[in-house]
Amino acid sequence: LTFPLRFLPLEQCEPSLPKSKHGHLGIHPQTDGTNYLGVLTPVGRITVPQMHALADIAEKYGRGEIRLTVWQNLIIPGIPDENIPAAAAAVLATGFDYRNHSITGGLIACTGSRGCKYAAADTKGNAIALGDHLAGTIQLDAPVNIHLTGCQHSCAQHYIGDIGLMGARVKLEDGSTVEGYNIVLGGGVDDTQAIAREIWKSVPFTDIPPLIGQLLVAYLRERQPDESFARFANRHTPDELRELSRPDKIAAA
């Protein structure tokens, strides 16, 4: 460093504020009097025409700047109040959305087998399919982060997601293999930091959308007041979570 570090007594330090999951999405005021617009770009996939359109929005309504987030979404800062309606409508016209969704707002995936030799699964394609299934079948009133990573390198940090999936080749009875995942639950960061626990191993991807759907239904049914998904998952043993997620348990509820 080119400057000395300053050390302050602990009593002079302020604790960090609680983090809001998916809080970067939507319309938010900035300290300079303008606003930023958080844009949901599912698993970071953007076509060339969409990128040009977003650049035009930033130039026309903001200050010509686009920022990337660790959640594979975008932020367009510096938008005056009077430009917000037009900027929001222009974002919707690209096929993206700025309004948060409790599932797809925190859905991230690594490059996957389409672009990485280490990945055991098409994480981005699977993430889109999983998000579409859950968004169409489950109504959550609290955000849940789902991380899909293709291998043990964990570029998508599956172990700190509420729900984490790590790619694996799953052997079938006939000896062939299909893409699947090991599933971990209960991870977190910042003021809720935790390492997720493995609950299911070697699950074919075709079984995962209904399984996660059943798990989220169990969460809605069994949670305590104001309990997050991670706290719910960590309050139960792995055997209890597997039992709660059985299809017959959901049907009988």
Backbone as CSV, one residue per row, in Angstrom:
resi,resn,N_x,N_y,N_z,CA_x,CA_y,CA_z,C_x,C_y,C_z
1,LEU,0.831,-1.196,0.000,0.000,0.000,0.000,0.869,1.251,0.000
2,THR,0.354,2.319,-0.582,1.087,3.587,-0.624,0.668,4.521,0.502
3,PHE,-0.144,4.003,1.425,-0.588,4.817,2.555,-0.681,3.916,3.783
4,PRO,-0.494,4.477,4.962,-0.567,3.648,6.177,-2.015,3.298,6.516
5,LEU,-2.206,2.124,7.060,-3.533,1.717,7.510,-3.861,2.409,8.830
6,ARG,-5.122,2.777,8.980,-5.572,3.394,10.223,-6.313,2.359,11.055
7,PHE,-6.001,2.322,12.318,-6.667,1.401,13.230,-7.477,2.207,14.239
8,LEU,-8.753,1.889,14.337,-9.641,2.594,15.251,-10.107,1.656,16.352
9,PRO,-10.332,2.181,17.542,-10.893,1.348,18.612,-12.247,0.785,18.192
10,LEU,-12.549,-0.403,18.647,-13.777,-1.075,18.247,-15.010,-0.239,18.567
11,GLU,-14.974,0.493,19.681,-16.148,1.281,20.074,-16.411,2.445,19.116
12,GLN,-15.438,2.796,18.281,-15.637,3.859,17.300,-16.097,3.326,15.942
13,CYS,-16.217,2.027,15.834,-16.603,1.410,14.562,-18.097,1.096,14.563
14,GLU,-18.718,1.305,13.436,-20.132,0.992,13.292,-20.287,-0.392,12.671
15,PRO,-21.194,-1.199,13.194,-21.418,-2.514,12.575,-22.034,-2.348,11.193
16,SER,-21.748,-3.291,10.314,-22.335,-3.232,8.979,-23.838,-3.439,9.064
17,LEU,-24.553,-2.793,8.180,-26.006,-2.906,8.176,-26.423,-4.272,7.644
18,PRO,-27.555,-4.797,8.101,-28.041,-6.074,7.557,-28.229,-5.975,6.046
19,LYS,-27.848,-7.027,5.344,-27.964,-7.033,3.893,-29.373,-7.451,3.476
20,SER,-29.842,-6.837,2.413,-31.153,-7.170,1.862,-30.957,-8.057,0.644
21,LYS,-31.410,-9.302,0.734,-31.278,-10.206,-0.404,-32.023,-9.643,-1.606
22,HIS,-31.364,-9.669,-2.734,-31.929,-9.175,-3.985,-32.216,-7.678,-3.902
23,GLY,-31.655,-6.999,-2.892,-31.968,-5.590,-2.677,-31.449,-4.672,-3.756
24,HIS,-30.540,-5.162,-4.604,-29.998,-4.312,-5.664,-30.943,-4.204,-6.850
25,LEU,-31.954,-5.056,-6.922,-32.898,-5.011,-8.035,-33.974,-3.964,-7.782
26,GLY,-34.479,-3.375,-8.856,-35.526,-2.374,-8.717,-34.977,-0.959,-8.798
27,ILE,-35.763,-0.002,-8.327,-35.428,1.419,-8.390,-35.059,1.904,-6.992
28,HIS,-33.873,2.506,-6.862,-33.392,2.923,-5.545,-32.727,4.292,-5.628
29,PRO,-32.913,5.143,-4.605,-32.274,6.466,-4.603,-30.781,6.370,-4.306
30,GLN,-30.025,7.294,-4.879,-28.601,7.413,-4.600,-28.352,8.665,-3.770
31,THR,-27.192,8.726,-3.149,-26.879,9.867,-2.283,-26.700,11.164,-3.062
32,ASP,-26.485,11.073,-4.379,-26.295,12.295,-5.173,-27.614,12.864,-5.691
33,GLY,-28.738,12.279,-5.271,-30.034,12.787,-5.688,-30.615,12.100,-6.906
34,THR,-29.832,11.254,-7.564,-30.352,10.486,-8.693,-30.753,9.093,-8.200
35,ASN,-31.014,8.188,-9.125,-31.449,6.834,-8.777,-30.658,5.805,-9.574
36,TYR,-30.629,4.587,-9.055,-30.103,3.493,-9.879,-31.203,2.480,-10.123
37,LEU,-31.098,1.824,-11.261,-32.082,0.838,-11.695,-31.390,-0.514,-11.772
38,GLY,-31.782,-1.438,-10.895,-31.217,-2.781,-10.899,-31.986,-3.668,-11.855
39,VAL,-31.285,-4.270,-12.811,-31.919,-5.034,-13.886,-31.647,-6.522,-13.694
40,LEU,-32.701,-7.321,-13.718,-32.594,-8.770,-13.579,-32.254,-9.393,-14.929
41,THR,-31.043,-9.932,-15.048,-30.611,-10.618,-16.270,-30.353,-12.074,-15.897
42,PRO,-31.297,-12.970,-16.130,-31.205,-14.347,-15.628,-29.875,-15.021,-15.948
43,VAL,-29.181,-15.456,-14.898,-27.857,-16.100,-14.919,-26.857,-15.369,-15.805
44,GLY,-27.062,-14.061,-15.992,-26.097,-13.246,-16.717,-26.113,-13.384,-18.221
45,ARG,-27.112,-14.041,-18.763,-27.170,-14.221,-20.219,-27.770,-12.983,-20.887
46,ILE,-27.021,-12.413,-21.827,-27.458,-11.214,-22.534,-27.076,-11.359,-24.004
47,THR,-28.013,-11.108,-24.900,-27.701,-11.135,-26.323,-27.049,-9.815,-26.730
48,VAL,-26.441,-9.795,-27.901,-25.812,-8.562,-28.387,-26.842,-7.438,-28.548
49,PRO,-28.011,-7.683,-29.175,-29.005,-6.601,-29.264,-29.456,-6.098,-27.892
50,GLN,-29.597,-6.998,-26.928,-29.990,-6.568,-25.584,-28.909,-5.701,-24.947
51,MET,-27.639,-6.067,-25.160,-26.551,-5.279,-24.581,-26.512,-3.887,-25.193
52,HIS,-26.725,-3.810,-26.503,-26.785,-2.496,-27.155,-27.948,-1.673,-26.596
53,ALA,-29.097,-2.328,-26.396,-30.267,-1.618,-25.883,-30.019,-1.099,-24.469
54,LEU,-29.390,-1.912,-23.620,-29.091,-1.477,-22.257,-28.087,-0.318,-22.258
55,ALA,-27.110,-0.385,-23.159,-26.148,0.717,-23.265,-26.851,2.003,-23.687
56,ASP,-27.807,1.888,-24.602,-28.568,3.067,-25.033,-29.389,3.643,-23.875
57,ILE,-29.972,2.756,-23.049,-30.753,3.211,-21.890,-29.858,3.981,-20.922
58,ALA,-28.671,3.421,-20.652,-27.735,4.086,-19.739,-27.301,5.441,-20.282
59,GLU,-27.097,5.513,-21.583,-26.654,6.765,-22.206,-27.769,7.805,-22.241
60,LYS,-28.980,7.363,-22.553,-30.092,8.293,-22.747,-30.699,8.767,-21.435
61,TYR,-30.827,7.853,-20.462,-31.555,8.189,-19.244,-30.657,8.318,-18.010
62,GLY,-29.456,7.755,-18.057,-28.543,7.824,-16.923,-27.330,8.672,-17.240
63,ARG,-26.170,8.172,-16.842,-24.938,8.908,-17.132,-23.975,8.072,-17.975
64,GLY,-24.543,7.154,-18.747,-23.730,6.358,-19.657,-22.911,5.289,-18.980
65,GLU,-23.385,4.795,-17.854,-22.610,3.844,-17.052,-23.460,2.623,-16.726
66,ILE,-22.851,1.437,-16.794,-23.493,0.187,-16.386,-22.549,-0.533,-15.435
67,ARG,-23.080,-1.033,-14.345,-22.269,-1.771,-13.372,-22.753,-3.217,-13.283
68,LEU,-21.813,-4.111,-13.022,-22.129,-5.530,-12.869,-22.225,-5.876,-11.389
69,THR,-23.047,-6.863,-11.061,-23.174,-7.311,-9.678,-22.703,-8.759,-9.560
70,VAL,-22.415,-9.185,-8.340,-22.000,-10.568,-8.117,-23.155,-11.535,-8.331
71,TRP,-24.370,-11.025,-8.447,-25.543,-11.870,-8.680,-25.847,-12.004,-10.161
72,GLN,-24.882,-11.639,-11.018,-25.025,-11.768,-12.472,-26.166,-10.905,-13.005
73,ASN,-26.391,-9.772,-12.361,-27.365,-8.799,-12.823,-26.658,-7.479,-13.108
74,LEU,-27.406,-6.471,-13.535,-26.836,-5.181,-13.909,-27.443,-4.049,-13.097
75,ILE,-26.675,-2.979,-12.953,-27.164,-1.749,-12.341,-26.888,-0.596,-13.296
76,ILE,-27.914,0.203,-13.557,-27.762,1.421,-14.352,-27.902,2.597,-13.388
77,PRO,-26.799,3.273,-13.041,-26.864,4.357,-12.050,-27.085,5.724,-12.691
78,GLY,-27.313,6.706,-11.810,-27.350,8.097,-12.240,-28.578,8.496,-13.030
79,ILE,-29.734,7.917,-12.724,-30.956,8.233,-13.472,-31.770,9.266,-12.687
80,PRO,-32.022,10.449,-13.248,-32.848,11.452,-12.554,-34.278,10.955,-12.377
81,ASP,-34.970,11.507,-11.396,-36.345,11.098,-11.106,-37.234,11.141,-12.344
82,GLU,-37.101,12.212,-13.125,-37.998,12.388,-14.269,-37.750,11.368,-15.378
83,ASN,-36.592,10.695,-15.355,-36.279,9.710,-16.392,-36.624,8.276,-15.988
84,ILE,-36.984,8.083,-14.727,-37.219,6.720,-14.237,-38.334,5.998,-14.997
85,PRO,-39.516,6.598,-15.205,-40.569,5.857,-15.920,-40.137,5.397,-17.310
86,ALA,-39.478,6.274,-18.053,-39.050,5.915,-19.406,-37.952,4.856,-19.371
87,ALA,-37.020,4.977,-18.421,-35.938,4.000,-18.317,-36.484,2.626,-17.941
88,ALA,-37.428,2.588,-17.001,-38.018,1.317,-16.580,-38.764,0.657,-17.736
89,ALA,-39.520,1.450,-18.491,-40.247,0.903,-19.641,-39.282,0.395,-20.702
90,ALA,-38.179,1.097,-20.895,-37.194,0.679,-21.890,-36.532,-0.636,-21.492
91,VAL,-36.291,-0.824,-20.190,-35.724,-2.091,-19.715,-36.685,-3.241,-20.005
92,LEU,-37.959,-3.049,-19.722,-38.947,-4.094,-19.996,-39.004,-4.420,-21.485
93,ALA,-38.797,-3.424,-22.327,-38.836,-3.639,-23.776,-37.676,-4.501,-24.264
94,THR,-36.598,-4.593,-23.488,-35.467,-5.445,-23.875,-35.746,-6.922,-23.626
95,GLY,-36.809,-7.224,-22.868,-37.080,-8.601,-22.471,-36.612,-8.903,-21.064
96,PHE,-35.912,-7.945,-20.443,-35.491,-8.096,-19.056,-36.510,-7.423,-18.139
97,ASP,-36.270,-7.544,-16.839,-37.169,-6.936,-15.860,-36.323,-6.275,-14.786
98,TYR,-36.859,-5.275,-14.154,-36.179,-4.633,-13.031,-36.871,-4.962,-11.713
99,ARG,-38.035,-5.570,-11.803,-38.789,-5.912,-10.599,-38.268,-7.223,-10.025
100,ASN,-38.076,-7.244,-8.733,-37.483,-8.407,-8.087,-38.445,-9.585,-8.069
101,HIS,-37.881,-10.786,-8.136,-38.638,-12.016,-7.962,-37.941,-12.837,-6.894
102,SER,-38.715,-13.434,-6.001,-38.143,-14.102,-4.833,-37.229,-15.267,-5.189
103,ILE,-37.379,-15.843,-6.380,-36.534,-16.970,-6.782,-35.518,-16.552,-7.837
104,THR,-35.982,-16.035,-8.962,-35.057,-15.724,-10.053,-34.152,-14.539,-9.730
105,GLY,-34.515,-13.723,-8.745,-33.660,-12.607,-8.363,-32.340,-13.036,-7.759
106,GLY,-32.274,-14.246,-7.220,-31.043,-14.748,-6.613,-30.591,-16.059,-7.215
107,LEU,-30.889,-16.256,-8.494,-30.526,-17.487,-9.203,-29.255,-17.234,-10.000
108,ILE,-28.164,-17.898,-9.642,-26.905,-17.687,-10.352,-26.309,-19.031,-10.751
109,ALA,-25.490,-19.011,-11.795,-24.881,-20.245,-12.292,-23.526,-19.937,-12.908
110,CYS,-22.615,-20.885,-12.797,-21.309,-20.754,-13.433,-21.452,-20.994,-14.936
111,THR,-20.342,-20.997,-15.650,-20.373,-21.179,-17.104,-21.009,-22.500,-17.502
112,GLY,-20.712,-23.558,-16.755,-21.297,-24.857,-17.049,-20.621,-25.568,-18.206
113,SER,-21.162,-26.727,-18.558,-20.517,-27.601,-19.539,-20.503,-27.032,-20.948
114,ARG,-21.299,-26.006,-21.217,-21.267,-25.404,-22.549,-19.972,-24.644,-22.805
115,GLY,-19.289,-24.243,-21.726,-18.080,-23.457,-21.928,-16.936,-23.805,-21.002
116,CYS,-17.070,-24.876,-20.214,-16.017,-25.235,-19.262,-15.811,-26.743,-19.268
117,LYS,-14.568,-27.174,-19.444,-14.279,-28.608,-19.541,-14.419,-29.332,-18.209
118,TYR,-14.445,-28.597,-17.106,-14.550,-29.242,-15.796,-15.996,-29.513,-15.385
119,ALA,-16.935,-28.792,-15.960,-18.326,-28.863,-15.501,-18.971,-30.194,-15.876
120,ALA,-19.735,-30.738,-14.949,-20.450,-31.996,-15.173,-21.894,-31.767,-15.597
121,ALA,-22.310,-30.510,-15.711,-23.707,-30.226,-16.053,-23.809,-28.872,-16.751
122,ASP,-24.881,-28.711,-17.504,-25.180,-27.445,-18.181,-25.851,-26.519,-17.172
123,THR,-25.057,-25.896,-16.336,-25.602,-25.155,-15.201,-26.505,-23.998,-15.620
124,LYS,-26.102,-23.231,-16.623,-26.926,-22.079,-17.009,-28.255,-22.529,-17.614
125,GLY,-28.215,-23.521,-18.488,-29.457,-24.036,-19.047,-30.349,-24.644,-17.984
126,ASN,-29.746,-25.403,-17.068,-30.517,-26.002,-15.976,-31.086,-24.942,-15.040
127,ALA,-30.310,-23.881,-14.785,-30.784,-22.817,-13.899,-32.013,-22.124,-14.482
128,ILE,-31.981,-21.847,-15.783,-33.137,-21.218,-16.429,-34.361,-22.126,-16.319
129,ALA,-34.172,-23.425,-16.597,-35.290,-24.372,-16.521,-35.820,-24.478,-15.093
130,LEU,-34.917,-24.525,-14.120,-35.328,-24.611,-12.715,-36.074,-23.350,-12.294
131,GLY,-35.537,-22.188,-12.663,-36.190,-20.930,-12.308,-37.571,-20.809,-12.927
132,ASP,-37.703,-21.212,-14.194,-39.011,-21.152,-14.859,-40.017,-22.064,-14.160
133,HIS,-39.563,-23.263,-13.784,-40.463,-24.206,-13.108,-40.931,-23.655,-11.761
134,LEU,-39.983,-23.171,-10.966,-40.331,-22.691,-9.626,-41.168,-21.417,-9.683
135,ALA,-40.808,-20.507,-10.590,-41.564,-19.256,-10.698,-43.002,-19.510,-11.127
136,GLY,-43.220,-20.601,-11.859,-44.562,-20.907,-12.322,-45.381,-21.747,-11.369
137,THR,-44.751,-22.263,-10.309,-45.473,-23.172,-9.413,-45.470,-22.746,-7.952
138,ILE,-44.510,-21.892,-7.546,-44.366,-21.528,-6.134,-44.485,-20.016,-5.971
139,GLN,-45.245,-19.584,-4.982,-45.340,-18.170,-4.638,-44.658,-17.957,-3.288
140,LEU,-43.447,-17.402,-3.323,-42.702,-17.148,-2.095,-42.845,-15.689,-1.686
141,ASP,-42.897,-15.446,-0.381,-42.954,-14.074,0.120,-41.627,-13.647,0.736
142,ALA,-40.586,-14.472,0.544,-39.250,-14.156,1.050,-38.231,-14.618,0.014
143,PRO,-37.141,-13.868,-0.185,-36.169,-14.237,-1.215,-35.372,-15.482,-0.853
144,VAL,-35.082,-16.283,-1.864,-34.259,-17.482,-1.713,-33.198,-17.467,-2.809
145,ASN,-31.940,-17.666,-2.426,-30.850,-17.714,-3.394,-30.554,-19.161,-3.774
146,ILE,-30.447,-19.417,-5.077,-30.126,-20.749,-5.580,-28.878,-20.630,-6.447
147,HIS,-27.824,-21.371,-6.092,-26.552,-21.324,-6.804,-26.302,-22.672,-7.480
148,LEU,-26.011,-22.651,-8.779,-25.662,-23.869,-9.509,-24.219,-23.770,-9.976
149,THR,-23.410,-24.740,-9.582,-22.020,-24.776,-10.010,-21.738,-26.124,-10.645
150,GLY,-20.856,-26.136,-11.639,-20.680,-27.338,-12.439,-19.737,-28.377,-11.880
151,CYS,-18.880,-27.987,-10.932,-17.894,-28.936,-10.414,-17.428,-28.486,-9.036
152,GLN,-16.455,-29.210,-8.498,-15.981,-28.931,-7.143,-15.216,-27.618,-7.030
153,HIS,-14.864,-26.994,-8.146,-14.199,-25.693,-8.068,-15.145,-24.609,-7.547
154,SER,-16.427,-24.834,-7.682,-17.471,-23.988,-7.088,-17.366,-22.517,-7.473
155,CYS,-17.252,-22.252,-8.766,-17.196,-20.858,-9.219,-18.476,-20.098,-8.869
156,ALA,-19.595,-20.796,-8.759,-20.856,-20.143,-8.383,-21.102,-20.190,-6.880
157,GLN,-20.116,-20.684,-6.123,-20.174,-20.686,-4.654,-21.468,-21.319,-4.127
158,HIS,-21.685,-22.554,-4.537,-22.918,-23.241,-4.142,-23.037,-23.417,-2.638
159,TYR,-21.908,-23.443,-1.946,-21.909,-23.730,-0.512,-22.365,-22.548,0.347
160,ILE,-22.559,-21.357,-0.257,-23.083,-20.226,0.515,-24.481,-19.824,0.044
161,GLY,-25.085,-20.605,-0.828,-26.448,-20.323,-1.251,-27.452,-20.903,-0.266
162,ASP,-28.650,-20.342,-0.254,-29.725,-20.985,0.506,-29.883,-22.425,0.021
163,ILE,-29.876,-22.557,-1.308,-29.905,-23.862,-1.956,-28.735,-23.894,-2.934
164,GLY,-27.879,-24.884,-2.807,-26.725,-24.993,-3.685,-26.720,-26.318,-4.428
165,LEU,-26.389,-26.266,-5.710,-26.323,-27.474,-6.527,-24.932,-27.576,-7.145
166,MET,-24.259,-28.714,-6.943,-22.958,-28.951,-7.557,-23.079,-30.081,-8.567
167,GLY,-22.650,-29.816,-9.797,-22.808,-30.767,-10.880,-22.136,-32.105,-10.624
168,ALA,-22.781,-33.167,-11.096,-22.245,-34.523,-10.953,-22.833,-35.396,-12.057
169,ARG,-22.056,-36.355,-12.532,-22.589,-37.349,-13.454,-23.269,-38.435,-12.636
170,VAL,-24.513,-38.722,-12.961,-25.306,-39.678,-12.193,-25.449,-40.964,-13.005
171,LYS,-25.050,-42.073,-12.408,-25.109,-43.365,-13.089,-26.493,-43.977,-12.953
172,LEU,-27.051,-44.404,-14.080,-28.365,-45.032,-14.092,-28.227,-46.552,-14.020
173,GLU,-29.352,-47.235,-13.877,-29.329,-48.689,-13.731,-28.756,-49.393,-14.953
174,ASP,-28.928,-48.809,-16.141,-28.415,-49.450,-17.351,-26.940,-49.156,-17.593
175,GLY,-26.302,-48.451,-16.667,-24.883,-48.152,-16.784,-24.566,-46.828,-17.437
176,SER,-25.542,-46.200,-18.069,-25.321,-44.893,-18.683,-25.326,-43.808,-17.606
177,THR,-24.854,-42.624,-17.963,-24.835,-41.515,-17.012,-25.598,-40.321,-17.576
178,VAL,-26.174,-39.548,-16.676,-26.866,-38.313,-17.040,-26.361,-37.205,-16.124
179,GLU,-26.602,-35.964,-16.527,-26.164,-34.868,-15.674,-27.101,-34.719,-14.484
180,GLY,-26.501,-34.414,-13.356,-27.268,-34.239,-12.134,-26.490,-33.381,-11.160
181,TYR,-26.928,-33.394,-9.918,-26.320,-32.502,-8.923,-26.347,-33.129,-7.534
182,ASN,-25.364,-32.729,-6.723,-25.440,-32.893,-5.280,-26.069,-31.613,-4.738
183,ILE,-26.975,-31.734,-3.785,-27.741,-30.579,-3.313,-27.392,-30.280,-1.859
184,VAL,-27.012,-29.027,-1.609,-26.702,-28.573,-0.254,-27.686,-27.471,0.131
185,LEU,-27.928,-27.338,1.429,-28.904,-26.362,1.923,-28.345,-25.585,3.109
186,GLY,-28.774,-24.324,3.224,-28.527,-23.555,4.439,-27.278,-22.711,4.465
187,GLY,-26.703,-22.377,3.311,-25.529,-21.517,3.304,-25.900,-20.052,3.481
188,GLY,-24.895,-19.213,3.693,-25.165,-17.789,3.862,-23.891,-16.974,3.885
189,VAL,-24.033,-15.649,3.787,-22.902,-14.721,3.813,-23.222,-13.558,4.743
190,ASP,-22.203,-12.719,4.953,-22.349,-11.508,5.762,-22.863,-11.842,7.163
191,ASP,-23.964,-11.219,7.580,-24.446,-11.423,8.942,-25.157,-12.760,9.123
192,THR,-25.328,-13.521,8.034,-25.945,-14.852,8.139,-25.007,-15.921,7.578
193,GLN,-23.706,-15.695,7.702,-22.748,-16.595,7.065,-22.831,-18.009,7.626
194,ALA,-22.758,-18.967,6.704,-22.803,-20.383,7.063,-22.388,-21.192,5.847
195,ILE,-21.860,-22.384,6.084,-21.533,-23.325,5.018,-22.684,-24.319,4.908
196,ALA,-23.221,-24.461,3.710,-24.374,-25.332,3.509,-24.012,-26.801,3.739
197,ARG,-25.012,-27.585,4.133,-24.834,-29.022,4.368,-25.387,-29.819,3.190
198,GLU,-24.701,-30.897,2.850,-25.189,-31.750,1.767,-26.381,-32.569,2.264
199,ILE,-27.479,-32.498,1.509,-28.708,-33.201,1.878,-29.013,-34.328,0.894
200,TRP,-28.833,-34.066,-0.397,-29.056,-35.090,-1.421,-27.801,-35.225,-2.268
201,LYS,-27.515,-36.440,-2.705,-26.335,-36.702,-3.518,-26.743,-37.377,-4.824
202,SER,-26.114,-36.950,-5.909,-26.285,-37.577,-7.228,-27.756,-37.671,-7.636
203,VAL,-28.393,-36.516,-7.731,-29.796,-36.453,-8.147,-29.846,-36.067,-9.626
204,PRO,-30.460,-36.877,-10.498,-30.591,-36.476,-11.904,-31.311,-35.133,-12.004
205,PHE,-30.881,-34.299,-12.954,-31.493,-32.967,-13.014,-32.990,-33.037,-13.270
206,THR,-33.446,-34.016,-14.023,-34.882,-34.104,-14.311,-35.715,-34.241,-13.037
207,ASP,-35.099,-34.736,-11.957,-35.822,-34.887,-10.687,-35.733,-33.643,-9.806
208,ILE,-34.859,-32.714,-10.168,-34.574,-31.606,-9.252,-35.657,-30.530,-9.216
209,PRO,-36.202,-30.051,-10.341,-37.246,-29.016,-10.225,-38.409,-29.409,-9.321
210,PRO,-39.003,-30.614,-9.478,-40.082,-30.958,-8.535,-39.587,-31.143,-7.110
211,LEU,-38.358,-31.642,-6.934,-37.822,-31.829,-5.585,-37.652,-30.493,-4.874
212,ILE,-37.045,-29.510,-5.557,-36.873,-28.189,-4.944,-38.235,-27.540,-4.705
213,GLY,-39.164,-27.758,-5.626,-40.509,-27.237,-5.428,-41.157,-27.809,-4.176
214,GLN,-41.009,-29.120,-3.969,-41.553,-29.760,-2.767,-40.884,-29.221,-1.508
215,LEU,-39.575,-28.989,-1.601,-38.840,-28.444,-0.459,-39.350,-27.053,-0.089
216,LEU,-39.584,-26.214,-1.090,-40.059,-24.856,-0.816,-41.490,-24.858,-0.277
217,VAL,-42.307,-25.787,-0.740,-43.651,-25.923,-0.173,-43.557,-26.318,1.301
218,ALA,-42.633,-27.235,1.616,-42.435,-27.637,3.011,-41.970,-26.452,3.851
219,TYR,-41.098,-25.623,3.281,-40.640,-24.418,3.985,-41.811,-23.494,4.302
220,LEU,-42.661,-23.246,3.328,-43.809,-22.367,3.556,-44.753,-22.941,4.607
221,ARG,-44.861,-24.259,4.648,-45.794,-24.901,5.570,-45.239,-25.021,6.986
222,GLU,-43.934,-25.270,7.110,-43.352,-25.628,8.399,-42.533,-24.517,9.062
223,ARG,-42.314,-23.411,8.386,-41.433,-22.379,8.935,-42.049,-21.701,10.149
224,GLN,-41.178,-21.119,10.955,-41.607,-20.313,12.081,-41.833,-18.877,11.611
225,PRO,-42.507,-18.035,12.407,-42.758,-16.651,11.986,-41.461,-15.919,11.620
226,ASP,-41.457,-15.294,10.449,-40.323,-14.501,9.956,-39.043,-15.322,9.791
227,GLU,-39.159,-16.617,9.637,-37.978,-17.469,9.504,-37.519,-17.524,8.051
228,SER,-36.237,-17.257,7.826,-35.678,-17.346,6.482,-35.527,-18.808,6.083
229,PHE,-35.305,-19.026,4.777,-35.136,-20.404,4.330,-33.892,-21.027,4.952
230,ALA,-32.787,-20.273,5.018,-31.549,-20.822,5.576,-31.736,-21.233,7.035
231,ARG,-32.412,-20.402,7.808,-32.646,-20.762,9.210,-33.554,-21.983,9.314
232,PHE,-34.544,-22.042,8.452,-35.421,-23.214,8.415,-34.610,-24.471,8.113
233,ALA,-33.741,-24.391,7.092,-32.947,-25.556,6.705,-32.001,-25.979,7.821
234,ASN,-31.379,-25.019,8.480,-30.403,-25.349,9.517,-31.052,-25.755,10.835
235,ARG,-32.342,-25.504,10.968,-33.073,-25.928,12.169,-33.442,-27.412,12.103
236,HIS,-33.384,-27.980,10.901,-33.755,-29.379,10.720,-32.529,-30.225,10.383
237,THR,-32.585,-31.484,10.739,-31.524,-32.417,10.372,-31.675,-32.786,8.897
238,PRO,-30.612,-33.304,8.274,-30.745,-33.758,6.885,-31.871,-34.770,6.689
239,ASP,-32.005,-35.707,7.613,-33.082,-36.696,7.490,-34.452,-36.031,7.555
240,GLU,-34.602,-35.043,8.426,-35.882,-34.343,8.533,-36.201,-33.585,7.250
241,LEU,-35.196,-32.959,6.648,-35.422,-32.221,5.407,-35.808,-33.163,4.273
242,ARG,-35.153,-34.304,4.208,-35.518,-35.280,3.174,-36.939,-35.791,3.388
243,GLU,-37.306,-35.995,4.643,-38.649,-36.475,4.957,-39.701,-35.416,4.619
244,LEU,-39.426,-34.162,4.969,-40.377,-33.086,4.697,-40.609,-32.881,3.205
245,SER,-39.605,-33.225,2.387,-39.680,-32.967,0.951,-40.252,-34.126,0.153
246,ARG,-40.654,-35.187,0.826,-41.243,-36.320,0.106,-42.564,-35.906,-0.535
247,PRO,-42.806,-36.333,-1.779,-44.054,-35.946,-2.463,-45.312,-36.318,-1.694
248,ASP,-45.313,-37.486,-1.021,-46.512,-37.891,-0.290,-46.758,-37.002,0.919
249,LYS,-45.671,-36.440,1.494,-45.835,-35.514,2.613,-46.493,-34.221,2.137
250,ILE,-46.078,-33.759,0.952,-46.640,-32.524,0.407,-48.111,-32.724,0.064
251,ALA,-48.412,-33.868,-0.562,-49.790,-34.129,-0.980,-50.728,-34.264,0.209
252,ALA,-50.196,-34.776,1.323,-51.039,-35.004,2.496,-51.258,-33.749,3.319
253,ALA,-50.469,-32.707,3.046,-50.551,-31.482,3.860,-51.828,-30.712,3.560
